[in-house]
Amino acid sequence: MENILFGLLIGIFVSLIGGGGASLYLGVLSGQLSTATAVSTSLFVALPALFFGTLTQIHIHNVHFKIGNQLIIAAVPSIII
């Protein structure tokens, strides 16, 4: 029950400020899971907020795809390394 309450509060907070909230979930999860598992789980839990936030921003025309694509392409070498 405690995890549901934390998830609800973090979800509301993240919705208000934007973003996925992975760092907030990580704090909650690290007390219950190993660090590697907590990091992976927090990223997984944050994906729906990121996905729906992205759709909302695309819908209201706040996404500049050309700049975003340039940033993604520039980041790929670092991600691979």
Biopython code that builds the backbone (N, CA, C, O; Angstrom):
import numpy as np
from Bio.PDB.StructureBuilder import StructureBuilder

atoms = [
    (1, "MET", "N", (0.823, -1.201, 0.000)),
    (1, "MET", "CA", (0.000, 0.000, 0.000)),
    (1, "MET", "C", (0.867, 1.266, 0.000)),
    (1, "MET", "O", (0.531, 2.276, -0.618)),
    (2, "GLU", "N", (1.980, 1.173, 0.708)),
    (2, "GLU", "CA", (2.898, 2.318, 0.777)),
    (2, "GLU", "C", (3.448, 2.666, -0.606)),
    (2, "GLU", "O", (3.552, 3.842, -0.956)),
    (3, "ASN", "N", (3.802, 1.635, -1.398)),
    (3, "ASN", "CA", (4.340, 1.880, -2.743)),
    (3, "ASN", "C", (3.304, 2.541, -3.644)),
    (3, "ASN", "O", (3.650, 3.380, -4.475)),
    (4, "ILE", "N", (2.035, 2.167, -3.484)),
    (4, "ILE", "CA", (0.981, 2.778, -4.289)),
    (4, "ILE", "C", (0.858, 4.263, -3.945)),
    (4, "ILE", "O", (0.693, 5.096, -4.836)),
    (5, "LEU", "N", (0.936, 4.589, -2.673)),
    (5, "LEU", "CA", (0.861, 5.987, -2.251)),
    (5, "LEU", "C", (2.043, 6.786, -2.795)),
    (5, "LEU", "O", (1.866, 7.887, -3.317)),
    (6, "PHE", "N", (3.260, 6.224, -2.671)),
    (6, "PHE", "CA", (4.437, 6.905, -3.220)),
    (6, "PHE", "C", (4.289, 7.104, -4.729)),
    (6, "PHE", "O", (4.585, 8.182, -5.246)),
    (7, "GLY", "N", (3.831, 6.068, -5.437)),
    (7, "GLY", "CA", (3.650, 6.164, -6.885)),
    (7, "GLY", "C", (2.655, 7.239, -7.258)),
    (7, "GLY", "O", (2.879, 7.991, -8.206)),
    (8, "LEU", "N", (1.555, 7.323, -6.522)),
    (8, "LEU", "CA", (0.544, 8.339, -6.784)),
    (8, "LEU", "C", (1.101, 9.746, -6.563)),
    (8, "LEU", "O", (0.910, 10.631, -7.396)),
    (9, "LEU", "N", (1.781, 9.947, -5.455)),
    (9, "LEU", "CA", (2.343, 11.266, -5.148)),
    (9, "LEU", "C", (3.415, 11.675, -6.160)),
    (9, "LEU", "O", (3.438, 12.815, -6.625)),
    (10, "ILE", "N", (4.287, 10.751, -6.488)),
    (10, "ILE", "CA", (5.344, 11.060, -7.461)),
    (10, "ILE", "C", (4.719, 11.323, -8.828)),
    (10, "ILE", "O", (5.136, 12.245, -9.530)),
    (11, "GLY", "N", (3.722, 10.522, -9.214)),
    (11, "GLY", "CA", (3.050, 10.725, -10.498)),
    (11, "GLY", "C", (2.412, 12.099, -10.600)),
    (11, "GLY", "O", (2.511, 12.756, -11.636)),
    (12, "ILE", "N", (1.754, 12.540, -9.527)),
    (12, "ILE", "CA", (1.135, 13.875, -9.525)),
    (12, "ILE", "C", (2.204, 14.953, -9.635)),
    (12, "ILE", "O", (2.068, 15.886, -10.425)),
    (13, "PHE", "N", (3.269, 14.829, -8.844)),
    (13, "PHE", "CA", (4.347, 15.819, -8.848)),
    (13, "PHE", "C", (5.010, 15.902, -10.220)),
    (13, "PHE", "O", (5.235, 16.994, -10.743)),
    (14, "VAL", "N", (5.317, 14.750, -10.797)),
    (14, "VAL", "CA", (5.991, 14.716, -12.091)),
    (14, "VAL", "C", (5.082, 15.291, -13.182)),
    (14, "VAL", "O", (5.556, 15.974, -14.090)),
    (15, "SER", "N", (3.785, 15.015, -13.091)),
    (15, "SER", "CA", (2.844, 15.567, -14.072)),
    (15, "SER", "C", (2.811, 17.083, -14.012)),
    (15, "SER", "O", (2.648, 17.745, -15.037)),
    (16, "LEU", "N", (2.962, 17.630, -12.831)),
    (16, "LEU", "CA", (2.928, 19.082, -12.678)),
    (16, "LEU", "C", (4.193, 19.751, -13.210)),
    (16, "LEU", "O", (4.124, 20.840, -13.780)),
    (17, "ILE", "N", (5.354, 19.105, -13.028)),
    (17, "ILE", "CA", (6.607, 19.735, -13.447)),
    (17, "ILE", "C", (7.149, 19.197, -14.759)),
    (17, "ILE", "O", (8.050, 19.800, -15.341)),
    (18, "GLY", "N", (6.624, 18.081, -15.236)),
    (18, "GLY", "CA", (7.111, 17.459, -16.468)),
    (18, "GLY", "C", (8.265, 16.523, -16.183)),
    (18, "GLY", "O", (8.875, 16.579, -15.115)),
    (19, "GLY", "N", (8.559, 15.673, -17.129)),
    (19, "GLY", "CA", (9.644, 14.714, -16.964)),
    (19, "GLY", "C", (9.124, 13.347, -16.587)),
    (19, "GLY", "O", (7.918, 13.133, -16.466)),
    (20, "GLY", "N", (10.049, 12.426, -16.403)),
    (20, "GLY", "CA", (9.671, 11.046, -16.123)),
    (20, "GLY", "C", (9.689, 10.668, -14.666)),
    (20, "GLY", "O", (9.048, 9.690, -14.281)),
    (21, "GLY", "N", (10.398, 11.402, -13.846)),
    (21, "GLY", "CA", (10.418, 11.133, -12.418)),
    (21, "GLY", "C", (11.300, 9.976, -11.994)),
    (21, "GLY", "O", (11.198, 9.510, -10.859)),
    (22, "ALA", "N", (12.174, 9.496, -12.889)),
    (22, "ALA", "CA", (13.000, 8.336, -12.557)),
    (22, "ALA", "C", (13.846, 8.575, -11.306)),
    (22, "ALA", "O", (14.030, 7.657, -10.507)),
    (23, "SER", "N", (14.354, 9.768, -11.128)),
    (23, "SER", "CA", (15.189, 10.036, -9.958)),
    (23, "SER", "C", (14.378, 9.977, -8.665)),
    (23, "SER", "O", (14.896, 9.580, -7.622)),
    (24, "LEU", "N", (13.106, 10.374, -8.735)),
    (24, "LEU", "CA", (12.254, 10.300, -7.548)),
    (24, "LEU", "C", (11.889, 8.854, -7.220)),
    (24, "LEU", "O", (11.919, 8.444, -6.060)),
    (25, "TYR", "N", (11.547, 8.095, -8.247)),
    (25, "TYR", "CA", (11.230, 6.685, -8.029)),
    (25, "TYR", "C", (12.444, 5.933, -7.505)),
    (25, "TYR", "O", (12.319, 5.034, -6.674)),
    (26, "LEU", "N", (13.620, 6.309, -7.998)),
    (26, "LEU", "CA", (14.851, 5.644, -7.569)),
    (26, "LEU", "C", (15.045, 5.755, -6.063)),
    (26, "LEU", "O", (15.461, 4.795, -5.416)),
    (27, "GLY", "N", (14.746, 6.916, -5.507)),
    (27, "GLY", "CA", (14.875, 7.084, -4.063)),
    (27, "GLY", "C", (13.973, 6.154, -3.283)),
    (27, "GLY", "O", (14.373, 5.610, -2.254)),
    (28, "VAL", "N", (12.762, 5.968, -3.766)),
    (28, "VAL", "CA", (11.811, 5.076, -3.100)),
    (28, "VAL", "C", (12.243, 3.621, -3.257)),
    (28, "VAL", "O", (12.202, 2.845, -2.302)),
    (29, "LEU", "N", (12.656, 3.262, -4.469)),
    (29, "LEU", "CA", (12.984, 1.868, -4.761)),
    (29, "LEU", "C", (14.311, 1.410, -4.148)),
    (29, "LEU", "O", (14.468, 0.234, -3.822)),
    (30, "SER", "N", (15.264, 2.332, -3.989)),
    (30, "SER", "CA", (16.586, 1.925, -3.501)),
    (30, "SER", "C", (16.553, 1.408, -2.069)),
    (30, "SER", "O", (17.470, 0.705, -1.647)),
    (31, "GLY", "N", (15.521, 1.743, -1.324)),
    (31, "GLY", "CA", (15.393, 1.202, 0.022)),
    (31, "GLY", "C", (14.855, -0.218, 0.045)),
    (31, "GLY", "O", (14.905, -0.891, 1.075)),
    (32, "GLN", "N", (14.335, -0.676, -1.101)),
    (32, "GLN", "CA", (13.702, -1.987, -1.162)),
    (32, "GLN", "C", (14.419, -2.970, -2.079)),
    (32, "GLN", "O", (14.265, -4.181, -1.920)),
    (33, "LEU", "N", (15.197, -2.473, -3.034)),
    (33, "LEU", "CA", (15.824, -3.317, -4.047)),
    (33, "LEU", "C", (17.317, -3.019, -4.135)),
    (33, "LEU", "O", (17.797, -2.013, -3.613)),
    (34, "SER", "N", (18.040, -3.914, -4.805)),
    (34, "SER", "CA", (19.456, -3.628, -5.057)),
    (34, "SER", "C", (19.545, -2.409, -5.978)),
    (34, "SER", "O", (18.584, -2.071, -6.669)),
    (35, "THR", "N", (20.688, -1.765, -5.980)),
    (35, "THR", "CA", (20.841, -0.539, -6.770)),
    (35, "THR", "C", (20.574, -0.777, -8.249)),
    (35, "THR", "O", (19.846, -0.007, -8.875)),
    (36, "ALA", "N", (21.150, -1.827, -8.815)),
    (36, "ALA", "CA", (20.969, -2.104, -10.248)),
    (36, "ALA", "C", (19.502, -2.352, -10.582)),
    (36, "ALA", "O", (19.007, -1.869, -11.600)),
    (37, "THR", "N", (18.814, -3.091, -9.740)),
    (37, "THR", "CA", (17.400, -3.374, -9.971)),
    (37, "THR", "C", (16.560, -2.120, -9.780)),
    (37, "THR", "O", (15.612, -1.890, -10.531)),
    (38, "ALA", "N", (16.895, -1.310, -8.791)),
    (38, "ALA", "CA", (16.147, -0.078, -8.531)),
    (38, "ALA", "C", (16.267, 0.899, -9.704)),
    (38, "ALA", "O", (15.280, 1.524, -10.092)),
    (39, "VAL", "N", (17.463, 1.032, -10.266)),
    (39, "VAL", "CA", (17.673, 1.942, -11.400)),
    (39, "VAL", "C", (16.846, 1.489, -12.597)),
    (39, "VAL", "O", (16.141, 2.293, -13.207)),
    (40, "SER", "N", (16.928, 0.216, -12.932)),
    (40, "SER", "CA", (16.179, -0.304, -14.078)),
    (40, "SER", "C", (14.679, -0.170, -13.867)),
    (40, "SER", "O", (13.953, 0.208, -14.786)),
    (41, "THR", "N", (14.217, -0.475, -12.671)),
    (41, "THR", "CA", (12.789, -0.389, -12.371)),
    (41, "THR", "C", (12.298, 1.053, -12.422)),
    (41, "THR", "O", (11.200, 1.310, -12.917)),
    (42, "SER", "N", (13.091, 2.001, -11.918)),
    (42, "SER", "CA", (12.670, 3.403, -11.931)),
    (42, "SER", "C", (12.554, 3.920, -13.356)),
    (42, "SER", "O", (11.652, 4.701, -13.661)),
    (43, "LEU", "N", (13.459, 3.491, -14.236)),
    (43, "LEU", "CA", (13.375, 3.898, -15.642)),
    (43, "LEU", "C", (12.130, 3.317, -16.298)),
    (43, "LEU", "O", (11.457, 3.997, -17.074)),
    (44, "PHE", "N", (11.821, 2.054, -15.987)),
    (44, "PHE", "CA", (10.637, 1.410, -16.545)),
    (44, "PHE", "C", (9.354, 2.102, -16.077)),
    (44, "PHE", "O", (8.432, 2.314, -16.865)),
    (45, "VAL", "N", (9.306, 2.448, -14.802)),
    (45, "VAL", "CA", (8.116, 3.090, -14.238)),
    (45, "VAL", "C", (7.931, 4.490, -14.815)),
    (45, "VAL", "O", (6.798, 4.952, -14.952)),
    (46, "ALA", "N", (9.017, 5.168, -15.154)),
    (46, "ALA", "CA", (8.932, 6.534, -15.674)),
    (46, "ALA", "C", (8.495, 6.587, -17.140)),
    (46, "ALA", "O", (8.052, 7.635, -17.612)),
    (47, "LEU", "N", (8.612, 5.484, -17.856)),
    (47, "LEU", "CA", (8.305, 5.493, -19.294)),
    (47, "LEU", "C", (6.886, 5.958, -19.634)),
    (47, "LEU", "O", (6.742, 6.753, -20.564)),
    (48, "PRO", "N", (5.836, 5.519, -18.948)),
    (48, "PRO", "CA", (4.499, 6.012, -19.311)),
    (48, "PRO", "C", (4.363, 7.533, -19.186)),
    (48, "PRO", "O", (3.754, 8.173, -20.043)),
    (49, "ALA", "N", (4.927, 8.109, -18.127)),
    (49, "ALA", "CA", (4.850, 9.567, -17.971)),
    (49, "ALA", "C", (5.593, 10.266, -19.099)),
    (49, "ALA", "O", (5.116, 11.271, -19.626)),
    (50, "LEU", "N", (6.746, 9.751, -19.473)),
    (50, "LEU", "CA", (7.497, 10.335, -20.584)),
    (50, "LEU", "C", (6.731, 10.209, -21.897)),
    (50, "LEU", "O", (6.675, 11.154, -22.683)),
    (51, "PHE", "N", (6.145, 9.047, -22.128)),
    (51, "PHE", "CA", (5.414, 8.799, -23.366)),
    (51, "PHE", "C", (4.219, 9.744, -23.504)),
    (51, "PHE", "O", (4.065, 10.413, -24.525)),
    (52, "PHE", "N", (3.375, 9.794, -22.468)),
    (52, "PHE", "CA", (2.180, 10.631, -22.560)),
    (52, "PHE", "C", (2.526, 12.119, -22.516)),
    (52, "PHE", "O", (1.829, 12.930, -23.125)),
    (53, "GLY", "N", (3.580, 12.483, -21.813)),
    (53, "GLY", "CA", (4.036, 13.867, -21.830)),
    (53, "GLY", "C", (4.507, 14.276, -23.208)),
    (53, "GLY", "O", (4.240, 15.388, -23.663)),
    (54, "THR", "N", (5.215, 13.362, -23.876)),
    (54, "THR", "CA", (5.677, 13.629, -25.234)),
    (54, "THR", "C", (4.502, 13.805, -26.190)),
    (54, "THR", "O", (4.486, 14.730, -27.002)),
    (55, "LEU", "N", (3.515, 12.908, -26.088)),
    (55, "LEU", "CA", (2.336, 13.026, -26.952)),
    (55, "LEU", "C", (1.618, 14.356, -26.737)),
    (55, "LEU", "O", (1.179, 14.992, -27.695)),
    (56, "THR", "N", (1.502, 14.771, -25.488)),
    (56, "THR", "CA", (0.846, 16.040, -25.185)),
    (56, "THR", "C", (1.606, 17.208, -25.797)),
    (56, "THR", "O", (1.003, 18.099, -26.394)),
    (57, "GLN", "N", (2.924, 17.207, -25.651)),
    (57, "GLN", "CA", (3.730, 18.299, -26.185)),
    (57, "GLN", "C", (3.718, 18.326, -27.712)),
    (57, "GLN", "O", (3.739, 19.399, -28.315)),
    (58, "ILE", "N", (3.684, 17.151, -28.338)),
    (58, "ILE", "CA", (3.562, 17.099, -29.799)),
    (58, "ILE", "C", (2.216, 17.674, -30.218)),
    (58, "ILE", "O", (2.132, 18.435, -31.182)),
    (59, "HIS", "N", (1.168, 17.312, -29.497)),
    (59, "HIS", "CA", (-0.189, 17.769, -29.826)),
    (59, "HIS", "C", (-0.311, 19.297, -29.758)),
    (59, "HIS", "O", (-1.018, 19.898, -30.566)),
    (60, "ILE", "N", (0.376, 19.922, -28.798)),
    (60, "ILE", "CA", (0.286, 21.388, -28.686)),
    (60, "ILE", "C", (1.442, 22.090, -29.402)),
    (60, "ILE", "O", (1.686, 23.278, -29.195)),
    (61, "HIS", "N", (2.144, 21.335, -30.244)),
    (61, "HIS", "CA", (3.192, 21.869, -31.124)),
    (61, "HIS", "C", (4.354, 22.502, -30.360)),
    (61, "HIS", "O", (4.860, 23.551, -30.758)),
    (62, "ASN", "N", (4.773, 21.875, -29.278)),
    (62, "ASN", "CA", (5.923, 22.357, -28.510)),
    (62, "ASN", "C", (7.192, 21.551, -28.781)),
    (62, "ASN", "O", (8.198, 21.748, -28.100)),
    (63, "VAL", "N", (7.165, 20.660, -29.747)),
    (63, "VAL", "CA", (8.332, 19.815, -30.041)),
    (63, "VAL", "C", (8.956, 20.288, -31.342)),
    (63, "VAL", "O", (8.282, 20.376, -32.368)),
    (64, "HIS", "N", (10.232, 20.588, -31.296)),
    (64, "HIS", "CA", (10.983, 20.997, -32.491)),
    (64, "HIS", "C", (11.797, 19.788, -32.929)),
    (64, "HIS", "O", (12.897, 19.556, -32.427)),
    (65, "PHE", "N", (11.249, 19.014, -33.872)),
    (65, "PHE", "CA", (11.829, 17.738, -34.256)),
    (65, "PHE", "C", (13.232, 17.864, -34.848)),
    (65, "PHE", "O", (14.071, 16.996, -34.606)),
    (66, "LYS", "N", (13.507, 18.909, -35.609)),
    (66, "LYS", "CA", (14.828, 19.050, -36.239)),
    (66, "LYS", "C", (15.920, 19.156, -35.170)),
    (66, "LYS", "O", (16.937, 18.468, -35.256)),
    (67, "ILE", "N", (15.717, 19.999, -34.178)),
    (67, "ILE", "CA", (16.708, 20.145, -33.105)),
    (67, "ILE", "C", (16.787, 18.863, -32.279)),
    (67, "ILE", "O", (17.877, 18.423, -31.915)),
    (68, "GLY", "N", (15.635, 18.263, -31.984)),
    (68, "GLY", "CA", (15.624, 17.014, -31.225)),
    (68, "GLY", "C", (16.391, 15.909, -31.920)),
    (68, "GLY", "O", (17.155, 15.184, -31.283)),
    (69, "ASN", "N", (16.193, 15.775, -33.224)),
    (69, "ASN", "CA", (16.915, 14.754, -33.990)),
    (69, "ASN", "C", (18.417, 15.025, -34.001)),
    (69, "ASN", "O", (19.217, 14.093, -33.916)),
    (70, "GLN", "N", (18.801, 16.296, -34.105)),
    (70, "GLN", "CA", (20.226, 16.634, -34.070)),
    (70, "GLN", "C", (20.839, 16.240, -32.723)),
    (70, "GLN", "O", (21.953, 15.719, -32.676)),
    (71, "LEU", "N", (20.120, 16.485, -31.641)),
    (71, "LEU", "CA", (20.624, 16.113, -30.320)),
    (71, "LEU", "C", (20.730, 14.600, -30.165)),
    (71, "LEU", "O", (21.695, 14.099, -29.587)),
    (72, "ILE", "N", (19.746, 13.877, -30.678)),
    (72, "ILE", "CA", (19.786, 12.411, -30.597)),
    (72, "ILE", "C", (20.982, 11.875, -31.374)),
    (72, "ILE", "O", (21.719, 11.026, -30.873)),
    (73, "ILE", "N", (21.177, 12.365, -32.594)),
    (73, "ILE", "CA", (22.297, 11.901, -33.422)),
    (73, "ILE", "C", (23.634, 12.211, -32.746)),
    (73, "ILE", "O", (24.550, 11.390, -32.773)),
    (74, "ALA", "N", (23.743, 13.384, -32.147)),
    (74, "ALA", "CA", (24.984, 13.753, -31.465)),
    (74, "ALA", "C", (25.214, 12.889, -30.225)),
    (74, "ALA", "O", (26.363, 12.665, -29.844)),
    (75, "ALA", "N", (24.160, 12.404, -29.595)),
    (75, "ALA", "CA", (24.297, 11.614, -28.376)),
    (75, "ALA", "C", (24.619, 10.153, -28.638)),
    (75, "ALA", "O", (25.129, 9.473, -27.748)),
    (76, "VAL", "N", (24.334, 9.648, -29.843)),
    (76, "VAL", "CA", (24.512, 8.225, -30.125)),
    (76, "VAL", "C", (25.931, 7.729, -29.848)),
    (76, "VAL", "O", (26.069, 6.678, -29.223)),
    (77, "PRO", "N", (26.995, 8.416, -30.271)),
    (77, "PRO", "CA", (28.340, 7.909, -29.950)),
    (77, "PRO", "C", (28.586, 7.738, -28.438)),
    (77, "PRO", "O", (29.204, 6.763, -28.011)),
    (78, "SER", "N", (28.105, 8.675, -27.656)),
    (78, "SER", "CA", (28.285, 8.573, -26.194)),
    (78, "SER", "C", (27.485, 7.403, -25.634)),
    (78, "SER", "O", (27.951, 6.707, -24.732)),
    (79, "ILE", "N", (26.292, 7.185, -26.160)),
    (79, "ILE", "CA", (25.470, 6.075, -25.690)),
    (79, "ILE", "C", (26.141, 4.739, -25.993)),
    (79, "ILE", "O", (26.127, 3.827, -25.167)),
    (80, "ILE", "N", (26.727, 4.633, -27.183)),
    (80, "ILE", "CA", (27.393, 3.383, -27.580)),
    (80, "ILE", "C", (28.640, 3.147, -26.727)),
    (80, "ILE", "O", (28.905, 2.023, -26.300)),
    (81, "ILE", "N", (29.396, 4.206, -26.485)),
    (81, "ILE", "CA", (30.626, 4.065, -25.691)),
    (81, "ILE", "C", (30.261, 3.733, -24.263)),
    (81, "ILE", "O", (31.145, 3.571, -23.422)),
]
sb = StructureBuilder()
sb.init_structure("model")
sb.init_model(0)
sb.init_chain("A")
sb.init_seg("    ")
for serial, (resi, resn, name, xyz) in enumerate(atoms, 1):
    if name == "N":
        sb.init_residue(resn, " ", resi, " ")
    sb.init_atom(name, np.array(xyz, "f"), 0.0, 1.0, " ", f" {name:<3s}", serial, name[0])
structure = sb.get_structure()
